[in-house]
Amino acid sequence: MKLIRNILFLSCFALLLAACQNADTTSNTKDKDLDTILSDISDKYAVLSVGSDSKDVKVEVEDTEDVNKVKADIKRQLKESGLNAYKVNVRERNAKQVEKENRWLDIESKTLAHLQENKEYKDVTYKKTDVTLKQPVTVAIVTPIVKSDDGAQEYSEKIKKEVNTFLQTKDIKKQSKGDSYKIVIYDQDDQVIS
């Protein structure tokens, strides 16, 4: 009788231990981290960009997606994982617009690097401008001079000519996909020289 009772006790104990381990395993799979949630969202929807910090989650989706549906999905997954502290911001973007912005960001970086190879232009920088689908792109170059300086106009025209020549190279023309552009030269005080 004692032997049966001990076997029954050990069987119940083993069953209880196994049940506890199974419950613990399911709670671990339920608890996703933020990266996993955002990766899942990127797989489900046409996501253009994702960002997060300690309190915000920011997602940009193509304008073909339902922003409210994406936001609800993120909030649901955060809640299921016990990550309720995040504020979720989802906005839609035109994919062609984003593609054009990224192309011109790269072109502007290459243009600046090309200018800075020349000692005369090593201190020039570029100014970020808004890129839209229907307007010409503004390539804005900032110089280390003041508009009222003698020779400022001539210096700005030299830079403008150099930039235009670079933008007409075969590789850059291909990358720009025929987008129209204008070149604006600023002085160090953010005043337009030409």
C-alpha positions as CSV (number, residue, x, y, z in Angstrom):
1,M,0.0,0.0,0.0
2,K,2.8,2.3,0.9
3,L,4.5,1.6,-2.4
4,I,1.4,2.4,-4.4
5,R,0.9,5.6,-2.5
6,N,4.5,6.6,-3.2
7,I,4.2,5.8,-6.9
8,L,1.0,7.7,-7.1
9,F,2.5,10.7,-5.3
10,L,5.6,10.7,-7.6
11,S,3.4,10.3,-10.6
12,C,1.2,13.3,-9.5
13,F,4.3,15.3,-8.7
14,A,5.9,14.5,-12.1
15,L,2.6,15.4,-13.9
16,L,2.4,18.7,-11.9
17,L,6.0,19.5,-12.8
18,A,5.4,18.8,-16.5
19,A,2.3,21.0,-16.5
20,C,4.2,23.8,-14.9
21,Q,7.0,23.5,-17.6
22,N,4.4,23.5,-20.4
23,A,2.7,26.6,-19.0
24,D,6.0,28.4,-18.7
25,T,7.0,27.5,-22.3
26,T,3.7,28.9,-23.7
27,S,4.2,32.2,-21.8
28,N,7.7,32.5,-23.2
29,T,6.4,32.1,-26.8
30,K,3.7,34.6,-26.1
31,D,6.1,37.2,-24.9
32,K,7.7,38.7,-28.1
33,D,10.2,41.5,-28.0
34,L,9.7,44.7,-29.9
35,D,12.1,43.7,-32.7
36,T,10.1,40.5,-33.4
37,I,6.8,42.4,-33.5
38,L,8.2,45.0,-35.9
39,S,9.7,42.3,-38.1
40,D,6.3,40.6,-38.1
41,I,4.6,43.9,-39.1
42,S,7.2,44.4,-41.9
43,D,6.4,40.9,-43.2
44,K,2.6,41.5,-43.2
45,Y,2.4,45.0,-44.6
46,A,4.1,47.2,-47.2
47,V,6.4,48.9,-44.6
48,L,8.7,51.7,-45.9
49,S,10.5,52.4,-42.6
50,V,10.4,51.5,-38.9
51,G,11.8,53.2,-35.9
52,S,11.5,53.0,-32.1
53,D,12.9,54.4,-28.9
54,S,12.1,53.8,-25.3
55,K,8.5,55.1,-25.6
56,D,7.5,55.5,-29.3
57,V,7.1,53.1,-32.2
58,K,7.0,54.9,-35.6
59,V,6.1,53.1,-38.8
60,E,5.7,54.4,-42.3
61,V,3.7,52.3,-44.7
62,E,2.8,52.6,-48.4
63,D,-0.3,54.6,-49.1
64,T,-1.9,51.3,-50.3
65,E,-2.1,50.0,-46.7
66,D,-4.9,50.8,-44.1
67,V,-3.1,52.8,-41.5
68,N,-5.7,52.1,-38.8
69,K,-5.4,48.3,-39.4
70,V,-1.6,48.4,-39.2
71,K,-1.7,50.5,-36.0
72,A,-4.3,48.2,-34.4
73,D,-2.2,45.1,-35.3
74,I,0.9,46.7,-33.7
75,K,-1.0,47.7,-30.5
76,R,-2.5,44.2,-30.2
77,Q,0.8,42.5,-30.5
78,L,2.4,45.0,-28.0
79,K,-0.5,44.4,-25.5
80,E,-0.2,40.6,-25.9
81,S,3.5,40.8,-25.1
82,G,3.1,43.1,-22.1
83,L,4.6,46.1,-23.9
84,N,1.8,48.6,-23.3
85,A,4.0,51.6,-22.6
86,Y,4.7,52.4,-26.2
87,K,2.9,55.1,-28.2
88,V,2.3,53.9,-31.7
89,N,2.5,56.3,-34.7
90,V,1.7,54.9,-38.2
91,R,1.7,57.1,-41.2
92,E,1.3,56.4,-44.9
93,R,3.7,57.6,-47.6
94,N,3.7,57.5,-51.3
95,A,6.3,54.8,-52.3
96,K,7.3,56.7,-55.4
97,Q,7.9,59.8,-53.3
98,V,10.1,57.9,-50.9
99,E,12.0,56.3,-53.7
100,K,12.7,59.8,-55.3
101,E,13.7,61.2,-51.9
102,N,16.2,58.4,-51.4
103,R,17.6,58.6,-54.9
104,W,18.2,62.4,-54.5
105,L,19.7,62.0,-51.1
106,D,22.3,59.7,-52.6
107,I,22.9,62.0,-55.6
108,E,23.3,65.0,-53.3
109,S,25.8,63.1,-51.1
110,K,27.8,62.1,-54.2
111,T,27.7,65.7,-55.5
112,L,29.0,67.0,-52.2
113,A,31.8,64.4,-52.1
114,H,32.7,65.4,-55.7
115,L,32.9,69.1,-54.8
116,Q,34.9,68.5,-51.6
117,E,37.6,66.6,-53.7
118,N,38.6,70.1,-55.0
119,K,40.5,72.1,-52.4
120,E,38.7,75.3,-53.5
121,Y,35.3,73.7,-52.5
122,K,36.4,71.6,-49.5
123,D,34.3,73.7,-47.0
124,V,31.0,73.6,-48.9
125,T,28.1,71.6,-47.5
126,Y,24.6,70.9,-48.7
127,K,21.3,71.9,-47.3
128,K,18.5,69.3,-47.1
129,T,15.5,70.4,-49.1
130,D,12.0,68.9,-49.6
131,V,11.7,66.6,-52.6
132,T,8.3,66.3,-54.2
133,L,7.1,64.2,-57.0
134,K,5.8,67.0,-59.2
135,Q,8.4,69.8,-58.6
136,P,12.0,70.0,-59.7
137,V,14.5,68.9,-57.1
138,T,16.4,71.7,-55.5
139,V,20.1,70.9,-55.0
140,A,21.1,73.4,-52.3
141,I,24.8,74.1,-51.7
142,V,26.0,76.1,-48.7
143,T,29.3,78.0,-49.1
144,P,31.6,79.3,-46.4
145,I,31.4,82.9,-47.8
146,V,29.0,85.8,-47.2
147,K,26.9,87.1,-50.1
148,S,28.3,90.6,-49.8
149,D,32.0,89.4,-50.2
150,D,33.8,90.5,-53.3
151,G,33.8,87.6,-55.7
152,A,30.8,85.8,-54.0
153,Q,28.8,85.8,-57.2
154,E,31.6,84.5,-59.3
155,Y,32.5,81.8,-56.7
156,S,28.8,80.7,-56.6
157,E,28.6,80.6,-60.4
158,K,31.8,78.4,-60.5
159,I,30.2,76.0,-57.9
160,K,26.9,76.0,-59.8
161,K,28.7,75.1,-63.1
162,E,30.7,72.3,-61.4
163,V,27.6,70.9,-59.8
164,N,25.7,71.0,-63.1
165,T,28.6,69.3,-64.9
166,F,28.6,66.5,-62.3
167,L,24.8,66.1,-62.5
168,Q,25.1,65.6,-66.2
169,T,27.5,62.7,-66.0
170,K,26.2,59.4,-67.4
171,D,25.9,57.6,-64.0
172,I,24.2,60.5,-62.3
173,K,21.8,61.1,-65.2
174,K,20.9,57.4,-65.0
175,Q,20.3,57.6,-61.3
176,S,18.2,60.8,-61.5
177,K,15.9,59.1,-64.0
178,G,15.4,62.3,-65.9
179,D,14.1,64.3,-62.9
180,S,14.4,68.0,-63.4
181,Y,16.4,70.0,-60.9
182,K,17.6,73.4,-60.0
183,I,20.8,74.4,-58.3
184,V,20.7,77.1,-55.5
185,I,23.9,78.4,-53.8
186,Y,23.6,79.8,-50.3
187,D,26.1,81.8,-48.3
188,Q,27.1,80.9,-44.7
189,D,24.2,83.0,-43.4
190,D,21.6,81.0,-45.4
191,Q,21.2,83.8,-47.9
192,V,20.7,82.9,-51.6
193,I,23.7,84.0,-53.7
194,S,22.5,82.5,-57.0
